[in-house]
Amino acid sequence: MARNAHKKNTVSEDLPSWGELIGGTLAYAQDTVDSVVNWGFHKLRETAEKPRKSDKPRHPAIDTAATAARATAGFIGEIGESFYATYDALKEDKRKKSKTKRRE
């Protein structure tokens, strides 16, 4: 053991630090949550845009509640999709500015 003390351990130099591992894991978790929430917003908007089934007559109060629920789902879906589209554009602009600063 003492004879090999002068040799560098190249394996541990290639491994990321604990901070990098935890930070990377949190980034993947955040991306997964964002993807699931974005998918949910998209599904809400799709639900609102689907044509209603008018096979059977329903009570007017039920029709009103269903229409309000669909409108609300569509509105929330539109807000979410707009948020993620704007957020992605802002992040892309930030990346471009960061690359420009590094080149200078």
C-alpha positions as CSV (number, residue, x, y, z in Angstrom):
1,M,0.0,0.0,0.0
2,A,2.8,2.4,0.9
3,R,4.7,1.6,-2.3
4,N,1.7,2.7,-4.5
5,A,1.1,5.9,-2.6
6,H,3.0,8.0,-5.1
7,K,0.8,6.7,-8.0
8,K,-2.2,8.8,-8.9
9,N,-5.6,7.2,-8.8
10,T,-6.9,8.0,-12.3
11,V,-10.2,6.3,-11.7
12,S,-11.3,8.7,-8.9
13,E,-10.3,11.7,-11.0
14,D,-12.8,10.7,-13.7
15,L,-15.7,10.3,-11.2
16,P,-17.9,13.3,-10.5
17,S,-17.9,14.8,-7.0
18,W,-20.8,14.3,-4.6
19,G,-22.0,17.9,-5.4
20,E,-22.0,17.1,-9.1
21,L,-23.9,13.9,-8.6
22,I,-26.6,15.5,-6.4
23,G,-26.9,18.5,-8.7
24,G,-27.2,16.3,-11.8
25,T,-29.8,14.2,-10.0
26,L,-31.8,17.3,-9.1
27,A,-31.6,18.5,-12.6
28,Y,-33.0,15.3,-14.0
29,A,-35.8,15.3,-11.3
30,Q,-36.7,18.9,-12.3
31,D,-36.7,18.0,-16.0
32,T,-39.0,15.0,-15.3
33,V,-41.4,17.1,-13.2
34,D,-41.4,19.8,-15.9
35,S,-42.1,17.2,-18.6
36,V,-45.0,15.6,-16.7
37,V,-46.6,19.0,-15.8
38,N,-46.2,20.2,-19.4
39,W,-47.8,16.9,-20.7
40,G,-50.7,17.5,-18.2
41,F,-51.2,21.0,-19.5
42,H,-51.2,19.8,-23.0
43,K,-53.8,17.1,-22.2
44,L,-56.0,19.7,-20.4
45,R,-56.0,21.8,-23.5
46,E,-56.7,18.8,-25.8
47,T,-59.7,17.8,-23.6
48,A,-61.2,21.3,-23.9
49,E,-60.8,21.2,-27.7
50,K,-62.4,17.8,-28.2
51,P,-66.0,17.9,-29.5
52,R,-68.7,17.1,-26.9
53,K,-70.7,14.0,-27.1
54,S,-74.3,14.9,-27.4
55,D,-75.7,11.3,-27.6
56,K,-78.1,11.6,-24.7
57,P,-80.0,14.5,-23.3
58,R,-78.7,15.7,-20.0
59,H,-79.9,18.1,-17.3
60,P,-79.2,21.7,-18.2
61,A,-77.2,22.1,-14.9
62,I,-75.0,19.2,-15.9
63,D,-74.4,20.7,-19.3
64,T,-73.5,24.1,-17.8
65,A,-71.1,22.4,-15.3
66,A,-69.5,20.4,-18.1
67,T,-69.1,23.4,-20.3
68,A,-67.5,25.4,-17.4
69,A,-65.2,22.5,-16.6
70,R,-64.1,22.2,-20.2
71,A,-63.5,26.0,-20.5
72,T,-61.5,26.0,-17.3
73,A,-59.4,23.0,-18.3
74,G,-58.7,24.7,-21.7
75,F,-57.8,27.9,-20.0
76,I,-55.4,26.2,-17.5
77,G,-53.9,24.2,-20.3
78,E,-53.3,27.3,-22.4
79,I,-51.6,29.1,-19.5
80,G,-49.3,26.1,-18.9
81,E,-48.4,25.7,-22.5
82,S,-47.7,29.4,-22.8
83,F,-45.6,29.3,-19.7
84,Y,-43.4,26.5,-20.9
85,A,-43.0,28.0,-24.4
86,T,-41.9,31.3,-22.9
87,Y,-39.7,29.6,-20.4
88,D,-37.9,27.6,-23.1
89,A,-37.4,30.7,-25.2
90,L,-35.9,32.6,-22.2
91,K,-33.6,29.7,-21.4
92,E,-32.5,29.5,-25.0
93,D,-31.7,33.3,-25.1
94,K,-29.8,32.9,-21.9
95,R,-27.7,30.1,-23.4
96,K,-27.0,32.1,-26.5
97,K,-25.8,35.1,-24.4
98,S,-23.7,32.8,-22.3
99,K,-22.0,31.4,-25.4
100,T,-21.4,34.9,-26.8
101,K,-19.7,36.0,-23.5
102,R,-17.4,33.0,-23.4
103,R,-16.2,33.7,-27.0
104,E,-15.2,37.3,-26.1
